[in-house]
Amino acid sequence: MRSADPLIVGAGPAGCAAAIALARAGARPLLLDRSAEVGDPLCGGFMSWRTLAQLEGLGVRLADLGGHRVDQLRLFAKGREARVPLPQPALGLSRHALDSRMRETALATGARLEVDTIRTLAPGMAKGQRQDWQAESLFLATGKHDVRGQSRPRASAKPALGLRLRLPSEPTREALLDGAIELHLFDGGYVGIVLQEGGSANICMAVRKSALAASNGDPAALVERLGEDNPSLAARLGSDWRDARIESIGAVPYGHIARQTEAGIFRLGDQAAVIPSLAGEGMAIAVASGALAARHWLDGGAAAAPVFQREFASRASRPIRLASIGWRLVESHLGSRAALALAGIAPGIVRQFAEMARIPPPASLARR
Ligand SMILES: Cc1cc2nc3c(=O)[nH]c(=O)nc-3n(C[C@H](O)[C@H](O)[C@H](O)COP(=O)(O)OP(=O)(O)OC[C@H]3O[C@@H](n4cnc5c(N)ncnc54)[C@H](O)[C@@H]3O)c2cc1C
């Protein structure tokens, strides 16, 4: 099937943001996803104020989804704790709730959805498991998953992976976590915890492979060890964490930025830029890239892809650089102590840092 409207591969936040922006401008994009059902991707589930503002600009309603309001960042390391008010309120919301709402909004706005798993992608052609799809303009929004022909480089000397467990609502845990995003720092990673709709706790960590290897490569042994070393974390984990399934994703290419592309291929979301997850800005990057790509396509069609990619890379550079510095700092023994000390004596600096590690919104989504 050949399409004049863009073919968007991946109906996650980036693909859906592009679909909504295109459909609102009168185009009829086709979203392709490997799954008919919306899943619950591994993610910290922290939606920054910038993510929320952009989604509002796209007309994605979240108010009725029961997310948990977050006003404060709490840092924990080596038995110490520091509290920093966030520059603006954020939200804890499951990816299942967010992704479902974004898909619904895209379809209600005029986008179409087909189910297929794309195996290979080249200019003009996405080869799927079901069929081949031809389109002059392809938006690559497969997120964490690379597609043959378009893989991102993974040459990190210190590969990182993501782990996640979700714990049910429990009064003691809810009271401890109320209103906060918590980052529990340890050598080689961090554990991020936020409450989500219904009071469940999303516990997500980014960890260097070497730190996991120190626990024999066993995620449960790592969590057990972290709880023994950090009583505050143990209090949040309770005892029911042992009943929870620990999900994982490997080799996250933190710091990757796609600075160029071929005409006709717009790279969005994690395929465009991967910010270290402790910044909690990956979803804002996904939404911003989708909206900006839509704007460029509406103005210049398939030929505008390289210009879009350069502009987006330059917008994403500063937040990714700052988040990478922050991640390198807090994953080391001395760095995490220094971060806690700084947050204690000069919370304004940490707050400013948190603000600067945000993606500037495209003009179409900036608050008027
Ligand atoms: C450990 C960790 C914690 C994080 N925590 C946060 C956080 O708290 N806050 C935040 O803002 N960001 C966070 N992020 C980042 C965030 O999860 C991503 O940046 C975001 O999901 C990117 O959105 P996306 O639309 O690009 O990709 P995805 O969300 O990965 O969506 C991709 C879509 O493409 C589909 N797809 C994949 N392959 C194919 C294929 N071959 N064919 C067809 N369809 C396909 C998938 O089914 C999916 O629907 C975290 C990341 C990690 C690793």
Ligand as a Chemical Component Dictionary entry (heavy atoms), coordinates in Angstrom:
data_LIG
# 
_chem_comp.id                   LIG 
_chem_comp.type                 NON-POLYMER 
_chem_comp.pdbx_formal_charge   0 
_chem_comp.three_letter_code    LIG 
# 
loop_
_chem_comp_atom.comp_id 
_chem_comp_atom.atom_id 
_chem_comp_atom.alt_atom_id 
_chem_comp_atom.type_symbol 
_chem_comp_atom.charge 
_chem_comp_atom.model_Cartn_x 
_chem_comp_atom.model_Cartn_y 
_chem_comp_atom.model_Cartn_z 
_chem_comp_atom.pdbx_ordinal 
LIG C1  C1  C 0 14.643 2.734  33.056 1  
LIG C2  C2  C 0 13.904 3.847  32.344 2  
LIG C3  C3  C 0 13.103 4.724  33.071 3  
LIG C4  C4  C 0 12.469 5.789  32.419 4  
LIG N1  N1  N 0 11.710 6.648  33.160 5  
LIG C5  C5  C 0 11.142 7.727  32.567 6  
LIG C6  C6  C 0 10.359 8.634  33.322 7  
LIG O1  O1  O 0 10.135 8.462  34.521 8  
LIG N2  N2  N 0 9.843  9.716  32.681 9  
LIG C7  C7  C 0 10.045 9.949  31.342 10 
LIG O2  O2  O 0 9.569  10.971 30.821 11 
LIG N3  N3  N 0 10.747 9.069  30.597 12 
LIG C8  C8  C 0 11.295 7.969  31.170 13 
LIG N4  N4  N 0 11.991 7.063  30.423 14 
LIG C9  C9  C 0 12.085 7.280  28.986 15 
LIG C10 C10 C 0 10.793 6.910  28.247 16 
LIG O3  O3  O 0 10.354 5.631  28.646 17 
LIG C11 C11 C 0 11.039 6.928  26.730 18 
LIG O4  O4  O 0 11.807 8.039  26.391 19 
LIG C12 C12 C 0 9.716  6.942  25.964 20 
LIG O5  O5  O 0 9.010  5.760  26.184 21 
LIG C13 C13 C 0 9.998  7.078  24.468 22 
LIG O6  O6  O 0 8.784  7.039  23.773 23 
LIG P1  P1  P 0 8.730  6.488  22.279 24 
LIG O7  O7  O 0 7.360  6.758  21.769 25 
LIG O8  O8  O 0 9.903  6.988  21.526 26 
LIG O9  O9  O 0 8.973  4.908  22.403 27 
LIG P2  P2  P 0 8.173  3.746  23.143 28 
LIG O10 O10 O 0 7.484  4.245  24.328 29 
LIG O11 O11 O 0 9.191  2.652  23.339 30 
LIG O12 O12 O 0 7.069  3.288  22.096 31 
LIG C14 C14 C 0 7.434  2.602  20.911 32 
LIG C15 C15 C 0 6.203  1.991  20.262 33 
LIG O13 O13 O 0 6.633  1.350  19.058 34 
LIG C16 C16 C 0 6.094  0.027  18.975 35 
LIG N5  N5  N 0 7.063  -0.783 18.228 36 
LIG C17 C17 C 0 8.313  -1.122 18.618 37 
LIG N6  N6  N 0 8.932  -1.835 17.655 38 
LIG C18 C18 C 0 8.030  -1.945 16.644 39 
LIG C19 C19 C 0 8.092  -2.562 15.342 40 
LIG N7  N7  N 0 9.201  -3.205 14.931 41 
LIG N8  N8  N 0 7.008  -2.484 14.545 42 
LIG C20 C20 C 0 5.881  -1.818 14.957 43 
LIG N9  N9  N 0 5.782  -1.234 16.165 44 
LIG C21 C21 C 0 6.849  -1.275 16.990 45 
LIG C22 C22 C 0 5.920  -0.394 20.421 46 
LIG O14 O14 O 0 4.908  -1.394 20.534 47 
LIG C23 C23 C 0 5.514  0.927  21.103 48 
LIG O15 O15 O 0 4.119  1.125  21.060 49 
LIG C24 C24 C 0 12.615 5.979  31.031 50 
LIG C25 C25 C 0 13.400 5.061  30.290 51 
LIG C26 C26 C 0 14.031 4.016  30.935 52 
LIG C27 C27 C 0 14.885 3.075  30.128 53 
# 
loop_
_chem_comp_bond.comp_id 
_chem_comp_bond.atom_id_1 
_chem_comp_bond.atom_id_2 
_chem_comp_bond.value_order 
_chem_comp_bond.pdbx_ordinal 
LIG C1  C2  SING 1  
LIG C2  C3  SING 2  
LIG C2  C26 DOUB 3  
LIG C3  C4  DOUB 4  
LIG C4  N1  SING 5  
LIG C4  C24 SING 6  
LIG N1  C5  DOUB 7  
LIG C5  C6  SING 8  
LIG C5  C8  SING 9  
LIG C6  O1  DOUB 10 
LIG C6  N2  SING 11 
LIG N2  C7  SING 12 
LIG C7  O2  DOUB 13 
LIG C7  N3  SING 14 
LIG N3  C8  DOUB 15 
LIG C8  N4  SING 16 
LIG N4  C9  SING 17 
LIG N4  C24 SING 18 
LIG C9  C10 SING 19 
LIG C10 O3  SING 20 
LIG C10 C11 SING 21 
LIG C11 O4  SING 22 
LIG C11 C12 SING 23 
LIG C12 O5  SING 24 
LIG C12 C13 SING 25 
LIG C13 O6  SING 26 
LIG O6  P1  SING 27 
LIG P1  O7  DOUB 28 
LIG P1  O8  SING 29 
LIG P1  O9  SING 30 
LIG O9  P2  SING 31 
LIG P2  O10 DOUB 32 
LIG P2  O11 SING 33 
LIG P2  O12 SING 34 
LIG O12 C14 SING 35 
LIG C14 C15 SING 36 
LIG C15 O13 SING 37 
LIG C15 C23 SING 38 
LIG O13 C16 SING 39 
LIG C16 N5  SING 40 
LIG C16 C22 SING 41 
LIG N5  C17 SING 42 
LIG N5  C21 SING 43 
LIG C17 N6  DOUB 44 
LIG N6  C18 SING 45 
LIG C18 C19 SING 46 
LIG C18 C21 DOUB 47 
LIG C19 N7  SING 48 
LIG C19 N8  DOUB 49 
LIG N8  C20 SING 50 
LIG C20 N9  DOUB 51 
LIG N9  C21 SING 52 
LIG C22 O14 SING 53 
LIG C22 C23 SING 54 
LIG C23 O15 SING 55 
LIG C24 C25 DOUB 56 
LIG C25 C26 SING 57 
LIG C26 C27 SING 58 
# 
